[in-house]
Amino acid sequence: MNELMRVFAIFAVAGGGIHLFYVRVIRPAADAALEAARLAGQAAPREWAVILMDWEQEVCLILMVFCAIRIAMRMWALSSEQYLFEVDVFREADESRVPLTGTLDALEQLPEEMGRSQLMETLKASLRRYQITGDVQNTSDAIQTSIEALGMRLEADNAMIRYIIWAIPSIGFIGTVRGIGQALSQAEDALAGDIAGMTASLGTAFNSTLVALLASLLLMLLLHVLQRAQDRRLIDIQTYCEECLLKRISR
């Protein structure tokens, strides 16, 4: 439920911010530019406000900002846990000659935020397996299983972002179909010599596609950066477990 509420809150912030920006900035600037062009007898100008003015572009920007915030939050979560890899949680057990399995109790008593980190969850699962079996191979299998499960969870968490990246060009295509339909409905006026309406409708078609493709390309780049960071995190967890845990229990 907390995750669902967080998603709705992020979407509300993105939607409210972008809509307010459209109401206060984009649409007034676009209306002024179009009115000036009409009075001058010119076609609609290729200004940024005119390119962004339609509702398809607004929806694309809302979804883009929503995904960008989600990606930024996940990148921040990854970076906030990076310091854990610089700490050897088993060093105190070595120095005090406490059995290695006794470290599990210490890990379970960590603060909730630290204890729920990806590294600590993997270590606790591995130590529980070692405490039950006392076997190095079973512990290694537990590490691998935990890392695979973590990778699947990270992949599932990114599913919504991937869907939105796919949906944004589709929304732009809706604007393209709408603009072309409006242009065709004004074909009679164009044959009579008045092409202003047709050019404006074609502008709607091409502008929505342009904005949607640019938003999708930017999000694909951000998602690629996030996935690389997540893959590096899985490798770091496996390396840490091998260096700090498996080497100790295999002595």
Number of C-alpha atoms within 10 A of each C-alpha: 6 7 8 9 10 12 14 13 13 17 19 14 16 21 19 13 13 19 18 12 13 20 12 11 13 21 17 15 18 22 14 13 17 21 14 14 14 14 8 9 10 12 14 20 17 12 12 12 20 22 20 22 22 19 15 26 24 21 18 27 22 21 24 23 21 22 24 18 16 19 20 14 12 18 16 11 12 17 12 12 15 14 9 14 15 8 11 13 17 18 13 12 16 12 8 8 9 12 11 18 19 13 18 19 11 12 17 15 10 12 9 9 8 17 15 13 16 17 24 19 18 22 25 21 17 25 24 15 20 20 15 11 12 14 13 19 13 15 25 19 13 20 25 17 15 23 21 13 13 18 16 12 12 15 14 12 12 18 12 13 21 17 10 18 24 13 16 26 22 17 19 26 20 16 25 23 18 17 23 20 15 19 24 14 14 18 15 13 15 16 9 8 9 13 16 17 18 22 19 17 22 20 21 28 25 19 25 29 24 18 21 27 19 15 20 22 14 14 23 16 11 16 20 12 13 18 17 11 16 19 12 12 21 18 13 15 21 19 14 19 21 14 12 16 22 18 11 13 14 9 6
